[in-house]
């Protein structure tokens, strides 16, 4: 069964927000997908998936931003990554085990598509091009997260903040001007430093003219200098 609240019927054939994998499906497969998927909206702050819950559907993020996170022993959140639109949530749990290993929550108002897991697995078994695109997606995300975590672990506060700002600029928003979609505490949790340290570094970057900080609005003014700080950490 699909989640009931806010569900909508959509046409997969006419959808302009298809994933690269779905674009490889034929008309019969798209019709099957259309019969076995539902769209739902979430408000910012709502939890989409809980860590430890059973995997029942594939969830495709059509629009908005989602945070992937874990609850660490002191009950704080450890944000692992920001997932942007046109991405699948929790795919490793589909192949690794039936339990979701991470939690996912909306950072902005979002739209997702719930897809029947059995239908999704059928596409993987029977459509090589679809399976290839899913494999590319999983591999790309895994490598990006690995390199980001390894880079962060070897740097101090200035390098970590610089890296995070470039992550938002280049990967999440693809712009030098953007709005951080969360609090300073969540920003600090993402990069593994204290809120005070994150605020101090942002203030320093602002005073040095490297970027402009206006509450949550960030404008990178000297991308080369910020990149250099990120490299040398």
Kinemage of the C-alpha trace (Angstrom):
@kinemage 1
@onewidth
@group {chain A} dominant
@subgroup {mainchain}
@vectorlist {calphas} color= white
{ca unk a 1} P 0.000 0.000 0.000
{ca unk a 2} L 1.070 3.586 -0.640
{ca unk a 3} L 1.092 6.367 1.973
{ca unk a 4} L -2.337 7.989 2.084
{ca unk a 5} L -1.824 11.627 3.239
{ca unk a 6} L -1.413 14.068 0.369
{ca unk a 7} L -1.054 11.388 -2.286
{ca unk a 8} L -1.577 12.290 -5.940
{ca unk a 9} L -1.874 10.390 -9.191
{ca unk a 10} L 0.721 11.465 -11.737
{ca unk a 11} L 1.597 10.555 -15.295
{ca unk a 12} L 5.084 9.088 -15.417
{ca unk a 13} L 5.113 9.297 -19.215
{ca unk a 14} L 4.631 13.075 -19.229
{ca unk a 15} L 6.679 13.843 -16.105
{ca unk a 16} L 9.436 16.409 -16.746
{ca unk a 17} L 11.205 15.417 -13.505
{ca unk a 18} L 12.128 11.872 -14.495
{ca unk a 19} L 15.352 10.402 -13.200
{ca unk a 20} L 18.002 9.351 -15.712
{ca unk a 21} L 17.058 5.744 -14.964
{ca unk a 22} L 13.329 6.227 -15.614
{ca unk a 23} L 14.131 7.942 -18.917
{ca unk a 24} L 15.464 4.539 -20.046
{ca unk a 25} L 12.093 2.803 -19.581
{ca unk a 26} L 9.857 1.886 -22.490
{ca unk a 27} L 6.199 2.840 -22.816
{ca unk a 28} L 4.962 -0.415 -21.268
{ca unk a 29} L 7.335 -0.028 -18.321
{ca unk a 30} L 6.295 3.607 -17.838
{ca unk a 31} L 2.657 2.508 -17.759
{ca unk a 32} L 3.527 -0.081 -15.095
{ca unk a 33} L 5.429 2.544 -13.110
{ca unk a 34} L 2.494 4.922 -13.359
{ca unk a 35} L 0.185 2.266 -11.897
{ca unk a 36} L 2.552 1.586 -9.012
{ca unk a 37} L 3.677 5.028 -7.883
{ca unk a 38} L 2.150 7.920 -5.966
{ca unk a 39} L 3.278 11.487 -5.405
{ca unk a 40} L 3.237 13.148 -1.979
{ca unk a 41} L 4.225 16.531 -0.571
{ca unk a 42} L 6.087 17.179 2.692
{ca unk a 43} L 6.580 20.453 4.531
{ca unk a 44} L 10.015 21.625 5.675
{ca unk a 45} L 10.963 19.827 8.885
{ca unk a 46} L 8.827 16.728 8.312
{ca unk a 47} L 10.543 13.338 8.568
{ca unk a 48} L 10.208 11.171 5.461
{ca unk a 49} L 12.025 8.034 6.627
{ca unk a 50} L 13.155 6.942 10.088
{ca unk a 51} L 16.387 5.092 10.756
{ca unk a 52} L 15.597 1.490 11.664
{ca unk a 53} L 12.278 1.319 9.814
{ca unk a 54} L 11.628 -1.369 7.212
{ca unk a 55} L 12.097 -0.488 3.568
{ca unk a 56} L 8.674 -0.665 1.916
{ca unk a 57} L 8.947 1.699 -1.073
{ca unk a 58} L 11.539 3.400 -3.216
{ca unk a 59} L 11.348 7.155 -2.688
{ca unk a 60} L 12.295 9.539 -5.492
{ca unk a 61} L 12.848 13.208 -4.612
{ca unk a 62} L 11.218 15.270 -7.356
{ca unk a 63} L 11.834 18.740 -5.900
{ca unk a 64} L 13.377 20.358 -2.832
{ca unk a 65} L 16.195 19.487 -0.438
{ca unk a 66} L 16.418 16.626 2.061
{ca unk a 67} L 18.938 15.924 4.804
{ca unk a 68} L 20.261 12.412 5.391
{ca unk a 69} L 21.276 11.923 9.018
{ca unk a 70} L 21.966 9.555 11.913
{ca unk a 71} L 21.217 9.813 15.612
{ca unk a 72} L 24.520 9.484 17.468
{ca unk a 73} L 24.786 8.202 21.097
{ca unk a 74} L 24.392 11.659 22.680
{ca unk a 75} L 21.081 12.004 20.750
{ca unk a 76} L 22.488 14.713 18.486
{ca unk a 77} L 22.040 14.505 14.748
{ca unk a 78} L 24.980 13.691 12.532
{ca unk a 79} L 24.062 15.050 9.110
{ca unk a 80} L 25.707 12.903 6.442
{ca unk a 81} L 24.724 14.719 3.289
{ca unk a 82} L 22.211 17.005 1.619
{ca unk a 83} L 20.157 15.296 -1.083
{ca unk a 84} L 18.877 17.533 -3.866
{ca unk a 85} L 16.035 17.020 -6.308
{ca unk a 86} L 16.014 14.272 -8.958
{ca unk a 87} L 17.618 11.785 -6.562
{ca unk a 88} L 16.547 8.560 -4.869
{ca unk a 89} L 16.506 8.215 -1.081
{ca unk a 90} L 17.880 5.191 0.717
{ca unk a 91} L 18.886 3.065 -2.272
{ca unk a 92} L 21.724 1.309 -0.361
{ca unk a 93} L 19.120 -0.103 2.037
{ca unk a 94} L 17.269 -1.658 -0.896
{ca unk a 95} L 20.264 -3.820 -1.820
{ca unk a 96} L 22.086 -4.103 1.510
{ca unk a 97} L 19.190 -5.059 3.807
{ca unk a 98} L 15.509 -4.279 4.310
{ca unk a 99} L 16.108 -1.806 7.154
{ca unk a 100} L 16.695 1.893 6.526
{ca unk a 101} L 20.143 2.760 7.823
{ca unk a 102} L 19.564 6.531 7.815
{ca unk a 103} L 16.804 9.010 8.533
{ca unk a 104} L 15.624 11.556 5.975
{ca unk a 105} L 13.859 14.857 6.675
{ca unk a 106} L 12.683 17.670 4.414
{ca unk a 107} L 14.802 20.821 4.626
{ca unk a 108} L 12.462 22.726 2.302
{ca unk a 109} L 8.956 21.986 1.090
{ca unk a 110} L 9.399 18.940 -1.131
{ca unk a 111} L 7.608 16.564 -3.474
{ca unk a 112} L 8.464 12.875 -3.547
{ca unk a 113} L 7.275 9.895 -5.542
{ca unk a 114} L 6.702 6.563 -3.774
{ca unk a 115} L 7.443 3.616 -6.050
{ca unk a 116} L 6.479 0.017 -5.371
{ca unk a 117} L 9.706 -1.769 -4.445
{ca unk a 118} L 8.882 -4.978 -6.343
{ca unk a 119} L 8.220 -3.062 -9.564
{ca unk a 120} L 11.471 -1.131 -9.136
{ca unk a 121} L 13.424 -4.366 -8.641
{ca unk a 122} L 11.783 -5.847 -11.742
{ca unk a 123} L 13.067 -2.923 -13.819
{ca unk a 124} L 16.576 -3.520 -12.460
{ca unk a 125} L 16.473 -7.221 -13.377
{ca unk a 126} L 14.936 -6.810 -16.812
{ca unk a 127} L 16.205 -3.448 -18.107
{ca unk a 128} L 19.988 -3.192 -18.259
{ca unk a 129} L 20.026 0.530 -19.094
{ca unk a 130} L 17.802 1.288 -16.101
{ca unk a 131} L 20.031 -0.819 -13.824
{ca unk a 132} L 23.157 0.892 -15.167
{ca unk a 133} L 21.799 4.370 -14.319
{ca unk a 134} L 20.891 3.244 -10.794
{ca unk a 135} L 24.387 1.815 -10.343
{ca unk a 136} L 25.933 5.075 -11.583
{ca unk a 137} L 23.800 7.049 -9.108
{ca unk a 138} L 24.777 4.880 -6.131
{ca unk a 139} L 28.463 4.854 -7.079
{ca unk a 140} L 28.613 8.625 -7.626
{ca unk a 141} L 26.971 9.389 -4.277
{ca unk a 142} L 29.195 6.918 -2.441
{ca unk a 143} L 32.384 8.357 -3.927
{ca unk a 144} L 31.316 11.958 -3.307
{ca unk a 145} L 30.492 11.208 0.320
{ca unk a 146} L 33.712 9.254 0.837
{ca unk a 147} L 35.920 12.033 -0.512
{ca unk a 148} L 33.996 14.709 1.406
{ca unk a 149} L 34.224 12.832 4.724
{ca unk a 150} L 37.913 12.008 4.266
{ca unk a 151} L 38.676 15.616 3.370
{ca unk a 152} L 36.732 16.958 6.352
{ca unk a 153} L 38.420 14.582 8.814
{ca unk a 154} L 41.859 16.013 8.032
{ca unk a 155} L 41.007 19.700 8.322
{ca unk a 156} L 40.486 22.282 10.998
{ca unk a 157} L 37.474 24.583 11.374
{ca unk a 158} L 38.445 27.082 8.641
{ca unk a 159} L 39.012 24.350 6.059
{ca unk a 160} L 35.825 22.504 7.032
{ca unk a 161} L 33.657 25.618 6.690
{ca unk a 162} L 35.280 26.546 3.376
{ca unk a 163} L 34.682 23.020 2.035
{ca unk a 164} L 31.054 23.055 3.186
{ca unk a 165} L 30.361 26.411 1.531
{ca unk a 166} L 31.830 25.134 -1.729
{ca unk a 167} L 29.721 21.982 -1.384
{ca unk a 168} L 26.572 24.094 -1.235
{ca unk a 169} L 27.743 26.447 -3.967
{ca unk a 170} L 28.957 23.857 -6.472
{ca unk a 171} L 26.844 20.783 -5.752
{ca unk a 172} L 23.605 21.749 -4.018
{ca unk a 173} L 22.734 25.144 -5.552
{ca unk a 174} L 25.213 25.502 -8.436
{ca unk a 175} L 25.465 29.209 -7.614
{ca unk a 176} L 27.751 31.550 -5.644
{ca unk a 177} L 24.688 33.022 -3.925
{ca unk a 178} L 22.420 30.777 -1.871
{ca unk a 179} L 20.433 30.423 1.343
{ca unk a 180} L 21.595 27.875 3.913
{ca unk a 181} L 18.485 25.725 4.448
{ca unk a 182} L 19.099 25.102 8.134
{ca unk a 183} L 20.274 26.591 11.432
{ca unk a 184} L 23.869 27.359 12.396
{ca unk a 185} L 23.751 24.349 14.722
{ca unk a 186} L 22.760 22.041 11.851
{ca unk a 187} L 25.474 23.589 9.674
{ca unk a 188} L 27.991 22.860 12.436
{ca unk a 189} L 26.668 19.302 12.802
{ca unk a 190} L 27.173 18.721 9.082
{ca unk a 191} L 30.899 19.463 9.302
{ca unk a 192} L 31.586 18.197 12.823
{ca unk a 193} L 32.455 21.395 14.695
{ca unk a 194} L 30.724 23.459 17.386
{ca unk a 195} L 28.125 26.104 16.548
{ca unk a 196} L 30.388 28.753 18.081
{ca unk a 197} L 33.293 27.741 15.851
{ca unk a 198} L 31.105 27.752 12.736
{ca unk a 199} L 29.781 31.227 13.555
{ca unk a 200} L 33.278 32.545 14.286
{ca unk a 201} L 34.660 31.279 10.956
{ca unk a 202} L 31.701 32.655 8.962
{ca unk a 203} L 32.158 36.028 10.659
{ca unk a 204} L 35.883 35.987 9.844
{ca unk a 205} L 35.209 35.152 6.174
{ca unk a 206} L 32.675 37.989 6.050
{ca unk a 207} L 35.104 40.493 7.590
{ca unk a 208} L 37.858 39.408 5.185
{ca unk a 209} L 35.576 40.018 2.205
{ca unk a 210} L 35.687 36.369 1.127
{ca unk a 211} L 31.923 36.161 1.348
{ca unk a 212} L 28.902 38.170 2.394
{ca unk a 213} L 26.752 36.806 5.210
{ca unk a 214} L 23.227 38.135 5.687
{ca unk a 215} L 21.507 35.859 8.205
{ca unk a 216} L 21.167 32.592 6.221
{ca unk a 217} L 21.943 34.176 2.854
{ca unk a 218} L 25.517 33.511 1.706
{ca unk a 219} L 27.214 35.173 -1.263
{ca unk a 220} L 30.709 33.967 -2.141
{ca unk a 221} L 32.769 36.962 -3.288
{ca unk a 222} L 36.212 35.374 -3.640
{ca unk a 223} L 35.722 31.763 -4.728
{ca unk a 224} L 39.439 31.286 -5.477
{ca unk a 225} L 40.476 32.329 -1.990
{ca unk a 226} L 37.751 30.171 -0.411
{ca unk a 227} L 38.911 27.209 -2.493
{ca unk a 228} L 42.498 27.762 -1.364
{ca unk a 229} L 41.429 27.730 2.291
{ca unk a 230} L 39.508 24.537 1.655
{ca unk a 231} L 42.532 22.868 0.057
{ca unk a 232} L 45.037 23.802 2.773
{ca unk a 233} L 42.493 23.538 5.618
